[in-house]
Amino acid sequence: MKEGLVPGITADFSIIVEESMMPAFDGEVVHPVLSTVSMIYYMEKAGRYVILPYLEDDEEGAGFSIDIKHIGPAVVGQVVRFKAVCTEVNEKRVVCEVTAHTNLNIVGQGSFIQAFFKKTDMAKRIERIQEQIRIGS
C-alpha cells in the first residue's frame, strides 16, 4: 500500500438514474426508481475510488463487508451523488462510510469494508478453486 491513505480521504461522483437501474424480478419492474442492487454497486464503486490511488502495482482490493440501508427513492432521470469517506485504515482493510443522495433526499447510507491482497495470492486461490471444480466434474 502506498503512503497517504488515511481517514478523511474521500471519493465522489454522480449518476443519472436510468431505466436499466430499476428493480426488476423475472423481467417485471417493481418500481421506477434506483434499485437497491444498483445503489450498492455505486456505493462500492465510490469506496473503490478511495483506494485506487494507493494500491501498489502488485496489489488489489475487494469487497469484504457491506452494511447498507436503502432509505429513500431516486426516480428515473434524477441525479444521485455517491460519496465514500475513509474512516479507518490498517494493513489489511479500509473502512468507508458511504452515502447516496439526491438534491431532495438521502437515498442510502452505510459502511463498506475492503480487504487488500497481493494479486498473485488471489490468482492462486482462484486457480485452486477452478481445479477443484474440474476434478469434481
ZATORRO-273600 format. One record per atom (N, C-alpha, C): residue in three letters; atom name; chain; x, y, z. Coordinates in nm, 2 decimals, padded with zeros to 4 digits. Example, Ala and Ser with C-alpha at 12.3 -4.5 7.8 and 13.67 -1.06 7.14 Angstrom:
! ZATORRO-273600
<r "ALA"; "N"; "A"; <01.32; -00.57; 00.78>>
<r "ALA"; "CA"; "A"; <01.23; -00.45; 00.78>>
<r "ALA"; "C"; "A"; <01.32; -00.33; 00.78>>
<r "SER"; "N"; "A"; <01.28; -00.22; 00.71>>
<r "SER"; "CA"; "A"; <01.37; -00.11; 00.71>>
<r "SER"; "C"; "A"; <01.29; 00.00; 00.79>>
END
This chain:
! ZATORRO-273600
<r "MET"; "N"; "A"; <00.08; -00.12; 00.00>>
<r "MET"; "CA"; "A"; <00.00; 00.00; 00.00>>
<r "MET"; "C"; "A"; <00.09; 00.12; 00.00>>
<r "LYS"; "N"; "A"; <00.06; 00.21; -00.09>>
<r "LYS"; "CA"; "A"; <00.13; 00.34; -00.09>>
<r "LYS"; "C"; "A"; <00.09; 00.43; 00.03>>
<r "GLU"; "N"; "A"; <00.18; 00.51; 00.06>>
<r "GLU"; "CA"; "A"; <00.16; 00.61; 00.17>>
<r "GLU"; "C"; "A"; <00.05; 00.70; 00.14>>
<r "GLY"; "N"; "A"; <-00.03; 00.75; 00.24>>
<r "GLY"; "CA"; "A"; <-00.12; 00.86; 00.22>>
<r "GLY"; "C"; "A"; <-00.27; 00.82; 00.24>>
<r "LEU"; "N"; "A"; <-00.30; 00.69; 00.24>>
<r "LEU"; "CA"; "A"; <-00.44; 00.66; 00.26>>
<r "LEU"; "C"; "A"; <-00.47; 00.66; 00.41>>
<r "VAL"; "N"; "A"; <-00.54; 00.77; 00.45>>
<r "VAL"; "CA"; "A"; <-00.57; 00.80; 00.59>>
<r "VAL"; "C"; "A"; <-00.72; 00.83; 00.60>>
<r "PRO"; "N"; "A"; <-00.77; 00.82; 00.72>>
<r "PRO"; "CA"; "A"; <-00.91; 00.86; 00.74>>
<r "PRO"; "C"; "A"; <-00.93; 01.00; 00.70>>
<r "GLY"; "N"; "A"; <-01.04; 01.03; 00.63>>
<r "GLY"; "CA"; "A"; <-01.08; 01.16; 00.58>>
<r "GLY"; "C"; "A"; <-01.07; 01.17; 00.43>>
<r "ILE"; "N"; "A"; <-00.99; 01.07; 00.37>>
<r "ILE"; "CA"; "A"; <-00.98; 01.07; 00.22>>
<r "ILE"; "C"; "A"; <-01.12; 01.04; 00.16>>
<r "THR"; "N"; "A"; <-01.16; 01.11; 00.06>>
<r "THR"; "CA"; "A"; <-01.30; 01.09; 00.00>>
<r "THR"; "C"; "A"; <-01.29; 01.07; -00.15>>
<r "ALA"; "N"; "A"; <-01.40; 01.01; -00.20>>
<r "ALA"; "CA"; "A"; <-01.42; 01.00; -00.34>>
<r "ALA"; "C"; "A"; <-01.57; 01.02; -00.36>>
<r "ASP"; "N"; "A"; <-01.61; 01.09; -00.47>>
<r "ASP"; "CA"; "A"; <-01.75; 01.10; -00.50>>
<r "ASP"; "C"; "A"; <-01.77; 01.12; -00.65>>
<r "PHE"; "N"; "A"; <-01.89; 01.09; -00.69>>
<r "PHE"; "CA"; "A"; <-01.93; 01.11; -00.83>>
<r "PHE"; "C"; "A"; <-02.08; 01.11; -00.83>>
<r "SER"; "N"; "A"; <-02.14; 01.14; -00.95>>
<r "SER"; "CA"; "A"; <-02.28; 01.14; -00.96>>
<r "SER"; "C"; "A"; <-02.32; 01.06; -01.08>>
<r "ILE"; "N"; "A"; <-02.44; 01.01; -01.08>>
<r "ILE"; "CA"; "A"; <-02.50; 00.93; -01.19>>
<r "ILE"; "C"; "A"; <-02.64; 00.98; -01.21>>
<r "ILE"; "N"; "A"; <-02.70; 00.95; -01.33>>
<r "ILE"; "CA"; "A"; <-02.84; 00.98; -01.35>>
<r "ILE"; "C"; "A"; <-02.91; 00.85; -01.36>>
<r "VAL"; "N"; "A"; <-03.01; 00.83; -01.28>>
<r "VAL"; "CA"; "A"; <-03.09; 00.70; -01.28>>
<r "VAL"; "C"; "A"; <-03.15; 00.67; -01.41>>
<r "GLU"; "N"; "A"; <-03.12; 00.55; -01.46>>
<r "GLU"; "CA"; "A"; <-03.17; 00.51; -01.59>>
<r "GLU"; "C"; "A"; <-03.27; 00.39; -01.57>>
<r "GLU"; "N"; "A"; <-03.35; 00.36; -01.67>>
<r "GLU"; "CA"; "A"; <-03.44; 00.25; -01.66>>
<r "GLU"; "C"; "A"; <-03.37; 00.12; -01.63>>
<r "SER"; "N"; "A"; <-03.25; 00.10; -01.68>>
<r "SER"; "CA"; "A"; <-03.18; -00.03; -01.66>>
<r "SER"; "C"; "A"; <-03.14; -00.04; -01.51>>
<r "MET"; "N"; "A"; <-03.15; 00.06; -01.43>>
<r "MET"; "CA"; "A"; <-03.12; 00.05; -01.29>>
<r "MET"; "C"; "A"; <-03.24; 00.03; -01.20>>
<r "MET"; "N"; "A"; <-03.36; 00.01; -01.26>>
<r "MET"; "CA"; "A"; <-03.48; -00.01; -01.18>>
<r "MET"; "C"; "A"; <-03.48; -00.16; -01.13>>
<r "PRO"; "N"; "A"; <-03.55; -00.18; -01.01>>
<r "PRO"; "CA"; "A"; <-03.56; -00.32; -00.96>>
<r "PRO"; "C"; "A"; <-03.66; -00.39; -01.05>>
<r "ALA"; "N"; "A"; <-03.61; -00.51; -01.09>>
<r "ALA"; "CA"; "A"; <-03.69; -00.60; -01.18>>
<r "ALA"; "C"; "A"; <-03.66; -00.74; -01.14>>
<r "PHE"; "N"; "A"; <-03.77; -00.82; -01.13>>
<r "PHE"; "CA"; "A"; <-03.76; -00.96; -01.10>>
<r "PHE"; "C"; "A"; <-03.84; -01.04; -01.20>>
<r "ASP"; "N"; "A"; <-03.77; -01.14; -01.26>>
<r "ASP"; "CA"; "A"; <-03.83; -01.22; -01.36>>
<r "ASP"; "C"; "A"; <-03.88; -01.13; -01.48>>
<r "GLY"; "N"; "A"; <-03.81; -01.02; -01.51>>
<r "GLY"; "CA"; "A"; <-03.85; -00.93; -01.62>>
<r "GLY"; "C"; "A"; <-03.96; -00.83; -01.58>>
<r "GLU"; "N"; "A"; <-04.00; -00.83; -01.46>>
<r "GLU"; "CA"; "A"; <-04.11; -00.74; -01.42>>
<r "GLU"; "C"; "A"; <-04.06; -00.63; -01.33>>
<r "VAL"; "N"; "A"; <-04.07; -00.50; -01.38>>
<r "VAL"; "CA"; "A"; <-04.02; -00.39; -01.30>>
<r "VAL"; "C"; "A"; <-04.11; -00.37; -01.18>>
<r "VAL"; "N"; "A"; <-04.05; -00.35; -01.06>>
<r "VAL"; "CA"; "A"; <-04.12; -00.33; -00.94>>
<r "VAL"; "C"; "A"; <-04.16; -00.19; -00.92>>
<r "HIS"; "N"; "A"; <-04.06; -00.10; -00.93>>
<r "HIS"; "CA"; "A"; <-04.08; 00.05; -00.91>>
<r "HIS"; "C"; "A"; <-03.99; 00.12; -01.01>>
<r "PRO"; "N"; "A"; <-04.03; 00.24; -01.06>>
<r "PRO"; "CA"; "A"; <-03.95; 00.31; -01.15>>
<r "PRO"; "C"; "A"; <-03.85; 00.40; -01.07>>
<r "VAL"; "N"; "A"; <-03.76; 00.33; -00.99>>
<r "VAL"; "CA"; "A"; <-03.67; 00.40; -00.91>>
<r "VAL"; "C"; "A"; <-03.53; 00.33; -00.91>>
<r "LEU"; "N"; "A"; <-03.43; 00.39; -00.86>>
<r "LEU"; "CA"; "A"; <-03.30; 00.32; -00.84>>
<r "LEU"; "C"; "A"; <-03.31; 00.20; -00.75>>
<r "SER"; "N"; "A"; <-03.27; 00.08; -00.80>>
<r "SER"; "CA"; "A"; <-03.28; -00.04; -00.72>>
<r "SER"; "C"; "A"; <-03.17; -00.04; -00.61>>
<r "THR"; "N"; "A"; <-03.20; -00.12; -00.51>>
<r "THR"; "CA"; "A"; <-03.10; -00.14; -00.40>>
<r "THR"; "C"; "A"; <-02.97; -00.20; -00.46>>
<r "VAL"; "N"; "A"; <-02.99; -00.29; -00.55>>
<r "VAL"; "CA"; "A"; <-02.87; -00.35; -00.61>>
<r "VAL"; "C"; "A"; <-02.78; -00.25; -00.68>>
<r "SER"; "N"; "A"; <-02.85; -00.16; -00.76>>
<r "SER"; "CA"; "A"; <-02.77; -00.06; -00.83>>
<r "SER"; "C"; "A"; <-02.71; 00.04; -00.73>>
<r "MET"; "N"; "A"; <-02.78; 00.08; -00.63>>
<r "MET"; "CA"; "A"; <-02.73; 00.17; -00.53>>
<r "MET"; "C"; "A"; <-02.61; 00.12; -00.46>>
<r "ILE"; "N"; "A"; <-02.61; -00.01; -00.43>>
<r "ILE"; "CA"; "A"; <-02.50; -00.07; -00.36>>
<r "ILE"; "C"; "A"; <-02.38; -00.08; -00.45>>
<r "TYR"; "N"; "A"; <-02.40; -00.11; -00.58>>
<r "TYR"; "CA"; "A"; <-02.30; -00.12; -00.68>>
<r "TYR"; "C"; "A"; <-02.22; 00.02; -00.68>>
<r "TYR"; "N"; "A"; <-02.29; 00.13; -00.69>>
<r "TYR"; "CA"; "A"; <-02.23; 00.26; -00.70>>
<r "TYR"; "C"; "A"; <-02.16; 00.30; -00.56>>
<r "MET"; "N"; "A"; <-02.22; 00.25; -00.45>>
<r "MET"; "CA"; "A"; <-02.15; 00.28; -00.32>>
<r "MET"; "C"; "A"; <-02.02; 00.20; -00.32>>
<r "GLU"; "N"; "A"; <-02.02; 00.08; -00.37>>
<r "GLU"; "CA"; "A"; <-01.89; 00.00; -00.37>>
<r "GLU"; "C"; "A"; <-01.79; 00.07; -00.46>>
<r "LYS"; "N"; "A"; <-01.84; 00.12; -00.57>>
<r "LYS"; "CA"; "A"; <-01.75; 00.19; -00.67>>
<r "LYS"; "C"; "A"; <-01.69; 00.31; -00.61>>
<r "ALA"; "N"; "A"; <-01.77; 00.39; -00.53>>
<r "ALA"; "CA"; "A"; <-01.71; 00.50; -00.46>>
<r "ALA"; "C"; "A"; <-01.60; 00.46; -00.36>>
<r "GLY"; "N"; "A"; <-01.63; 00.35; -00.29>>
<r "GLY"; "CA"; "A"; <-01.53; 00.30; -00.20>>
<r "GLY"; "C"; "A"; <-01.40; 00.26; -00.27>>
<r "ARG"; "N"; "A"; <-01.42; 00.20; -00.39>>
<r "ARG"; "CA"; "A"; <-01.30; 00.16; -00.47>>
<r "ARG"; "C"; "A"; <-01.22; 00.28; -00.51>>
<r "TYR"; "N"; "A"; <-01.29; 00.38; -00.55>>
<r "TYR"; "CA"; "A"; <-01.22; 00.50; -00.59>>
<r "TYR"; "C"; "A"; <-01.13; 00.56; -00.48>>
<r "VAL"; "N"; "A"; <-01.17; 00.54; -00.35>>
<r "VAL"; "CA"; "A"; <-01.09; 00.58; -00.24>>
<r "VAL"; "C"; "A"; <-00.96; 00.51; -00.24>>
<r "ILE"; "N"; "A"; <-00.96; 00.38; -00.27>>
<r "ILE"; "CA"; "A"; <-00.83; 00.30; -00.25>>
<r "ILE"; "C"; "A"; <-00.74; 00.30; -00.38>>
<r "LEU"; "N"; "A"; <-00.80; 00.32; -00.49>>
<r "LEU"; "CA"; "A"; <-00.73; 00.30; -00.62>>
<r "LEU"; "C"; "A"; <-00.59; 00.38; -00.62>>
<r "PRO"; "N"; "A"; <-00.59; 00.50; -00.58>>
<r "PRO"; "CA"; "A"; <-00.46; 00.58; -00.59>>
<r "PRO"; "C"; "A"; <-00.35; 00.52; -00.50>>
<r "TYR"; "N"; "A"; <-00.39; 00.44; -00.41>>
<r "TYR"; "CA"; "A"; <-00.29; 00.39; -00.31>>
<r "TYR"; "C"; "A"; <-00.25; 00.24; -00.32>>
<r "LEU"; "N"; "A"; <-00.31; 00.18; -00.42>>
<r "LEU"; "CA"; "A"; <-00.27; 00.04; -00.45>>
<r "LEU"; "C"; "A"; <-00.13; 00.03; -00.52>>
<r "GLU"; "N"; "A"; <-00.05; -00.06; -00.47>>
<r "GLU"; "CA"; "A"; <00.08; -00.09; -00.55>>
<r "GLU"; "C"; "A"; <00.04; -00.17; -00.67>>
<r "ASP"; "N"; "A"; <00.13; -00.18; -00.77>>
<r "ASP"; "CA"; "A"; <00.10; -00.25; -00.89>>
<r "ASP"; "C"; "A"; <00.07; -00.40; -00.87>>
<r "ASP"; "N"; "A"; <00.12; -00.45; -00.76>>
<r "ASP"; "CA"; "A"; <00.10; -00.60; -00.73>>
<r "ASP"; "C"; "A"; <-00.01; -00.62; -00.63>>
<r "GLU"; "N"; "A"; <-00.09; -00.51; -00.60>>
<r "GLU"; "CA"; "A"; <-00.20; -00.52; -00.50>>
<r "GLU"; "C"; "A"; <-00.33; -00.50; -00.57>>
<r "GLU"; "N"; "A"; <-00.43; -00.55; -00.50>>
<r "GLU"; "CA"; "A"; <-00.57; -00.53; -00.54>>
<r "GLU"; "C"; "A"; <-00.66; -00.52; -00.41>>
<r "GLY"; "N"; "A"; <-00.77; -00.47; -00.43>>
<r "GLY"; "CA"; "A"; <-00.87; -00.47; -00.32>>
<r "GLY"; "C"; "A"; <-01.00; -00.54; -00.36>>
<r "ALA"; "N"; "A"; <-01.07; -00.58; -00.26>>
<r "ALA"; "CA"; "A"; <-01.20; -00.65; -00.29>>
<r "ALA"; "C"; "A"; <-01.30; -00.62; -00.18>>
<r "GLY"; "N"; "A"; <-01.42; -00.62; -00.21>>
<r "GLY"; "CA"; "A"; <-01.52; -00.60; -00.11>>
<r "GLY"; "C"; "A"; <-01.52; -00.71; 00.00>>
<r "PHE"; "N"; "A"; <-01.52; -00.68; 00.12>>
<r "PHE"; "CA"; "A"; <-01.51; -00.77; 00.23>>
<r "PHE"; "C"; "A"; <-01.65; -00.77; 00.31>>
<r "SER"; "N"; "A"; <-01.70; -00.65; 00.33>>
<r "SER"; "CA"; "A"; <-01.83; -00.64; 00.41>>
<r "SER"; "C"; "A"; <-01.90; -00.52; 00.36>>
<r "ILE"; "N"; "A"; <-02.03; -00.52; 00.36>>
<r "ILE"; "CA"; "A"; <-02.11; -00.40; 00.33>>
<r "ILE"; "C"; "A"; <-02.23; -00.41; 00.42>>
<r "ASP"; "N"; "A"; <-02.26; -00.29; 00.48>>
<r "ASP"; "CA"; "A"; <-02.38; -00.28; 00.57>>
<r "ASP"; "C"; "A"; <-02.45; -00.15; 00.52>>
<r "ILE"; "N"; "A"; <-02.56; -00.16; 00.45>>
<r "ILE"; "CA"; "A"; <-02.62; -00.05; 00.38>>
<r "ILE"; "C"; "A"; <-02.77; -00.05; 00.42>>
<r "LYS"; "N"; "A"; <-02.82; 00.08; 00.43>>
<r "LYS"; "CA"; "A"; <-02.97; 00.10; 00.44>>
<r "LYS"; "C"; "A"; <-03.01; 00.18; 00.32>>
<r "HIS"; "N"; "A"; <-03.12; 00.13; 00.26>>
<r "HIS"; "CA"; "A"; <-03.18; 00.20; 00.14>>
<r "HIS"; "C"; "A"; <-03.29; 00.28; 00.20>>
<r "ILE"; "N"; "A"; <-03.27; 00.41; 00.21>>
<r "ILE"; "CA"; "A"; <-03.36; 00.50; 00.29>>
<r "ILE"; "C"; "A"; <-03.47; 00.56; 00.21>>
<r "GLY"; "N"; "A"; <-03.44; 00.61; 00.09>>
<r "GLY"; "CA"; "A"; <-03.54; 00.68; 00.01>>
<r "GLY"; "C"; "A"; <-03.52; 00.66; -00.14>>
<r "PRO"; "N"; "A"; <-03.62; 00.70; -00.22>>
<r "PRO"; "CA"; "A"; <-03.62; 00.67; -00.36>>
<r "PRO"; "C"; "A"; <-03.54; 00.78; -00.44>>
<r "ALA"; "N"; "A"; <-03.49; 00.73; -00.55>>
<r "ALA"; "CA"; "A"; <-03.43; 00.82; -00.65>>
<r "ALA"; "C"; "A"; <-03.50; 00.77; -00.78>>
<r "VAL"; "N"; "A"; <-03.57; 00.86; -00.85>>
<r "VAL"; "CA"; "A"; <-03.65; 00.82; -00.97>>
<r "VAL"; "C"; "A"; <-03.57; 00.83; -01.09>>
<r "VAL"; "N"; "A"; <-03.62; 00.76; -01.20>>
<r "VAL"; "CA"; "A"; <-03.55; 00.76; -01.33>>
<r "VAL"; "C"; "A"; <-03.54; 00.91; -01.37>>
<r "GLY"; "N"; "A"; <-03.42; 00.94; -01.42>>
<r "GLY"; "CA"; "A"; <-03.39; 01.08; -01.46>>
<r "GLY"; "C"; "A"; <-03.33; 01.17; -01.35>>
<r "GLN"; "N"; "A"; <-03.33; 01.12; -01.23>>
<r "GLN"; "CA"; "A"; <-03.28; 01.20; -01.12>>
<r "GLN"; "C"; "A"; <-03.13; 01.18; -01.10>>
<r "VAL"; "N"; "A"; <-03.06; 01.28; -01.06>>
<r "VAL"; "CA"; "A"; <-02.92; 01.28; -01.03>>
<r "VAL"; "C"; "A"; <-02.90; 01.23; -00.89>>
<r "VAL"; "N"; "A"; <-02.81; 01.13; -00.87>>
<r "VAL"; "CA"; "A"; <-02.77; 01.07; -00.74>>
<r "VAL"; "C"; "A"; <-02.62; 01.09; -00.72>>
<r "ARG"; "N"; "A"; <-02.59; 01.15; -00.61>>
<r "ARG"; "CA"; "A"; <-02.44; 01.17; -00.58>>
<r "ARG"; "C"; "A"; <-02.40; 01.06; -00.48>>
<r "PHE"; "N"; "A"; <-02.30; 00.99; -00.51>>
<r "PHE"; "CA"; "A"; <-02.24; 00.89; -00.43>>
<r "PHE"; "C"; "A"; <-02.11; 00.94; -00.37>>
<r "LYS"; "N"; "A"; <-02.09; 00.91; -00.24>>
<r "LYS"; "CA"; "A"; <-01.97; 00.96; -00.17>>
<r "LYS"; "C"; "A"; <-01.92; 00.85; -00.08>>
<r "ALA"; "N"; "A"; <-01.79; 00.83; -00.07>>
<r "ALA"; "CA"; "A"; <-01.72; 00.74; 00.02>>
<r "ALA"; "C"; "A"; <-01.62; 00.82; 00.10>>
<r "VAL"; "N"; "A"; <-01.62; 00.80; 00.23>>
<r "VAL"; "CA"; "A"; <-01.53; 00.87; 00.32>>
<r "VAL"; "C"; "A"; <-01.45; 00.76; 00.40>>
<r "CYS"; "N"; "A"; <-01.32; 00.76; 00.38>>
<r "CYS"; "CA"; "A"; <-01.24; 00.66; 00.46>>
<r "CYS"; "C"; "A"; <-01.25; 00.70; 00.60>>
<r "THR"; "N"; "A"; <-01.28; 00.60; 00.69>>
<r "THR"; "CA"; "A"; <-01.29; 00.63; 00.83>>
<r "THR"; "C"; "A"; <-01.19; 00.54; 00.91>>
<r "GLU"; "N"; "A"; <-01.13; 00.44; 00.85>>
<r "GLU"; "CA"; "A"; <-01.04; 00.35; 00.92>>
<r "GLU"; "C"; "A"; <-00.95; 00.28; 00.82>>
<r "VAL"; "N"; "A"; <-00.82; 00.27; 00.85>>
<r "VAL"; "CA"; "A"; <-00.73; 00.20; 00.76>>
<r "VAL"; "C"; "A"; <-00.63; 00.12; 00.84>>
<r "ASN"; "N"; "A"; <-00.61; 00.00; 00.80>>
<r "ASN"; "CA"; "A"; <-00.49; -00.08; 00.86>>
<r "ASN"; "C"; "A"; <-00.43; -00.16; 00.74>>
<r "GLU"; "N"; "A"; <-00.33; -00.24; 00.77>>
<r "GLU"; "CA"; "A"; <-00.26; -00.31; 00.66>>
<r "GLU"; "C"; "A"; <-00.34; -00.40; 00.58>>
<r "LYS"; "N"; "A"; <-00.46; -00.45; 00.63>>
<r "LYS"; "CA"; "A"; <-00.54; -00.54; 00.56>>
<r "LYS"; "C"; "A"; <-00.67; -00.49; 00.51>>
<r "ARG"; "N"; "A"; <-00.72; -00.38; 00.57>>
<r "ARG"; "CA"; "A"; <-00.86; -00.34; 00.54>>
<r "ARG"; "C"; "A"; <-00.87; -00.19; 00.54>>
<r "VAL"; "N"; "A"; <-00.97; -00.14; 00.47>>
<r "VAL"; "CA"; "A"; <-01.01; 00.00; 00.48>>
<r "VAL"; "C"; "A"; <-01.16; 00.01; 00.49>>
<r "VAL"; "N"; "A"; <-01.20; 00.09; 00.58>>
<r "VAL"; "CA"; "A"; <-01.35; 00.11; 00.61>>
<r "VAL"; "C"; "A"; <-01.39; 00.25; 00.55>>
<r "CYS"; "N"; "A"; <-01.50; 00.25; 00.48>>
<r "CYS"; "CA"; "A"; <-01.55; 00.37; 00.43>>
<r "CYS"; "C"; "A"; <-01.70; 00.39; 00.47>>
<r "GLU"; "N"; "A"; <-01.73; 00.51; 00.51>>
<r "GLU"; "CA"; "A"; <-01.88; 00.54; 00.52>>
<r "GLU"; "C"; "A"; <-01.92; 00.58; 00.38>>
<r "VAL"; "N"; "A"; <-02.03; 00.53; 00.34>>
<r "VAL"; "CA"; "A"; <-02.08; 00.55; 00.20>>
<r "VAL"; "C"; "A"; <-02.22; 00.61; 00.21>>
<r "THR"; "N"; "A"; <-02.25; 00.71; 00.12>>
<r "THR"; "CA"; "A"; <-02.38; 00.77; 00.11>>
<r "THR"; "C"; "A"; <-02.42; 00.79; -00.03>>
<r "ALA"; "N"; "A"; <-02.55; 00.79; -00.05>>
<r "ALA"; "CA"; "A"; <-02.61; 00.83; -00.18>>
<r "ALA"; "C"; "A"; <-02.72; 00.93; -00.15>>
<r "HIS"; "N"; "A"; <-02.72; 01.04; -00.22>>
<r "HIS"; "CA"; "A"; <-02.83; 01.13; -00.20>>
<r "HIS"; "C"; "A"; <-02.86; 01.21; -00.33>>
<r "THR"; "N"; "A"; <-02.99; 01.26; -00.33>>
<r "THR"; "CA"; "A"; <-03.03; 01.35; -00.44>>
<r "THR"; "C"; "A"; <-03.04; 01.49; -00.38>>
<r "ASN"; "N"; "A"; <-03.08; 01.58; -00.46>>
<r "ASN"; "CA"; "A"; <-03.09; 01.72; -00.41>>
<r "ASN"; "C"; "A"; <-03.22; 01.73; -00.32>>
<r "LEU"; "N"; "A"; <-03.30; 01.62; -00.32>>
<r "LEU"; "CA"; "A"; <-03.42; 01.62; -00.23>>
<r "LEU"; "C"; "A"; <-03.41; 01.53; -00.11>>
<r "ASN"; "N"; "A"; <-03.33; 01.43; -00.11>>
<r "ASN"; "CA"; "A"; <-03.33; 01.33; 00.00>>
<r "ASN"; "C"; "A"; <-03.21; 01.24; 00.00>>
<r "ILE"; "N"; "A"; <-03.19; 01.18; 00.12>>
<r "ILE"; "CA"; "A"; <-03.09; 01.07; 00.13>>
<r "ILE"; "C"; "A"; <-03.15; 00.95; 00.07>>
<r "VAL"; "N"; "A"; <-03.07; 00.88; -00.02>>
<r "VAL"; "CA"; "A"; <-03.12; 00.76; -00.08>>
<r "VAL"; "C"; "A"; <-03.07; 00.64; 00.00>>
<r "GLY"; "N"; "A"; <-02.94; 00.65; 00.04>>
<r "GLY"; "CA"; "A"; <-02.89; 00.53; 00.12>>
<r "GLY"; "C"; "A"; <-02.77; 00.58; 00.20>>
<r "GLN"; "N"; "A"; <-02.73; 00.49; 00.30>>
<r "GLN"; "CA"; "A"; <-02.61; 00.52; 00.37>>
<r "GLN"; "C"; "A"; <-02.57; 00.39; 00.44>>
<r "GLY"; "N"; "A"; <-02.44; 00.39; 00.48>>
<r "GLY"; "CA"; "A"; <-02.39; 00.27; 00.55>>
<r "GLY"; "C"; "A"; <-02.24; 00.27; 00.54>>
<r "SER"; "N"; "A"; <-02.18; 00.14; 00.56>>
<r "SER"; "CA"; "A"; <-02.04; 00.13; 00.55>>
<r "SER"; "C"; "A"; <-02.00; 00.02; 00.46>>
<r "PHE"; "N"; "A"; <-01.88; 00.03; 00.41>>
<r "PHE"; "CA"; "A"; <-01.82; -00.07; 00.31>>
<r "PHE"; "C"; "A"; <-01.68; -00.09; 00.35>>
<r "ILE"; "N"; "A"; <-01.64; -00.22; 00.37>>
<r "ILE"; "CA"; "A"; <-01.51; -00.26; 00.41>>
<r "ILE"; "C"; "A"; <-01.45; -00.33; 00.29>>
<r "GLN"; "N"; "A"; <-01.32; -00.29; 00.26>>
<r "GLN"; "CA"; "A"; <-01.25; -00.36; 00.15>>
<r "GLN"; "C"; "A"; <-01.12; -00.42; 00.21>>
<r "ALA"; "N"; "A"; <-01.09; -00.54; 00.16>>
<r "ALA"; "CA"; "A"; <-00.97; -00.61; 00.20>>
<r "ALA"; "C"; "A"; <-00.86; -00.59; 00.09>>
<r "PHE"; "N"; "A"; <-00.73; -00.58; 00.14>>
<r "PHE"; "CA"; "A"; <-00.62; -00.57; 00.05>>
<r "PHE"; "C"; "A"; <-00.55; -00.71; 00.03>>
<r "PHE"; "N"; "A"; <-00.50; -00.74; -00.08>>
<r "PHE"; "CA"; "A"; <-00.42; -00.86; -00.10>>
<r "PHE"; "C"; "A"; <-00.33; -00.85; -00.22>>
<r "LYS"; "N"; "A"; <-00.24; -00.94; -00.23>>
<r "LYS"; "CA"; "A"; <-00.15; -00.95; -00.35>>
<r "LYS"; "C"; "A"; <-00.22; -01.01; -00.46>>
<r "LYS"; "N"; "A"; <-00.21; -00.96; -00.58>>
<r "LYS"; "CA"; "A"; <-00.28; -01.01; -00.70>>
<r "LYS"; "C"; "A"; <-00.24; -01.16; -00.72>>
<r "THR"; "N"; "A"; <-00.11; -01.19; -00.70>>
<r "THR"; "CA"; "A"; <-00.07; -01.33; -00.72>>
<r "THR"; "C"; "A"; <-00.14; -01.43; -00.62>>
<r "ASP"; "N"; "A"; <-00.16; -01.38; -00.50>>
<r "ASP"; "CA"; "A"; <-00.23; -01.47; -00.40>>
<r "ASP"; "C"; "A"; <-00.37; -01.50; -00.44>>
<r "MET"; "N"; "A"; <-00.44; -01.40; -00.49>>
<r "MET"; "CA"; "A"; <-00.58; -01.42; -00.54>>
<r "MET"; "C"; "A"; <-00.58; -01.51; -00.66>>
<r "ALA"; "N"; "A"; <-00.49; -01.49; -00.75>>
<r "ALA"; "CA"; "A"; <-00.48; -01.57; -00.87>>
<r "ALA"; "C"; "A"; <-00.46; -01.72; -00.83>>
<r "LYS"; "N"; "A"; <-00.38; -01.75; -00.74>>
<r "LYS"; "CA"; "A"; <-00.35; -01.88; -00.69>>
<r "LYS"; "C"; "A"; <-00.48; -01.94; -00.63>>
<r "ARG"; "N"; "A"; <-00.55; -01.86; -00.55>>
<r "ARG"; "CA"; "A"; <-00.67; -01.90; -00.48>>
<r "ARG"; "C"; "A"; <-00.78; -01.94; -00.59>>
<r "ILE"; "N"; "A"; <-00.79; -01.85; -00.68>>
<r "ILE"; "CA"; "A"; <-00.89; -01.88; -00.79>>
<r "ILE"; "C"; "A"; <-00.85; -02.00; -00.87>>
<r "GLU"; "N"; "A"; <-00.73; -02.02; -00.90>>
<r "GLU"; "CA"; "A"; <-00.68; -02.14; -00.97>>
<r "GLU"; "C"; "A"; <-00.71; -02.27; -00.89>>
<r "ARG"; "N"; "A"; <-00.69; -02.26; -00.76>>
<r "ARG"; "CA"; "A"; <-00.72; -02.38; -00.68>>
<r "ARG"; "C"; "A"; <-00.87; -02.42; -00.68>>
<r "ILE"; "N"; "A"; <-00.95; -02.32; -00.68>>
<r "ILE"; "CA"; "A"; <-01.09; -02.34; -00.68>>
<r "ILE"; "C"; "A"; <-01.13; -02.40; -00.82>>
<r "GLN"; "N"; "A"; <-01.08; -02.34; -00.92>>
<r "GLN"; "CA"; "A"; <-01.11; -02.39; -01.06>>
<r "GLN"; "C"; "A"; <-01.07; -02.53; -01.07>>
<r "GLU"; "N"; "A"; <-00.95; -02.57; -01.02>>
<r "GLU"; "CA"; "A"; <-00.90; -02.70; -01.02>>
<r "GLU"; "C"; "A"; <-01.00; -02.80; -00.95>>
<r "GLN"; "N"; "A"; <-01.04; -02.76; -00.83>>
<r "GLN"; "CA"; "A"; <-01.14; -02.84; -00.75>>
<r "GLN"; "C"; "A"; <-01.26; -02.86; -00.83>>
<r "ILE"; "N"; "A"; <-01.31; -02.76; -00.91>>
<r "ILE"; "CA"; "A"; <-01.43; -02.78; -00.99>>
<r "ILE"; "C"; "A"; <-01.41; -02.88; -01.10>>
<r "ARG"; "N"; "A"; <-01.29; -02.87; -01.17>>
<r "ARG"; "CA"; "A"; <-01.26; -02.96; -01.27>>
<r "ARG"; "C"; "A"; <-01.25; -03.10; -01.22>>
<r "ILE"; "N"; "A"; <-01.19; -03.12; -01.11>>
<r "ILE"; "CA"; "A"; <-01.17; -03.26; -01.05>>
<r "ILE"; "C"; "A"; <-01.31; -03.31; -01.01>>
<r "GLY"; "N"; "A"; <-01.40; -03.22; -00.96>>
<r "GLY"; "CA"; "A"; <-01.53; -03.27; -00.91>>
<r "GLY"; "C"; "A"; <-01.63; -03.30; -01.03>>
<r "SER"; "N"; "A"; <-01.59; -03.25; -01.15>>
<r "SER"; "CA"; "A"; <-01.69; -03.27; -01.26>>
<r "SER"; "C"; "A"; <-01.67; -03.40; -01.33>>
END
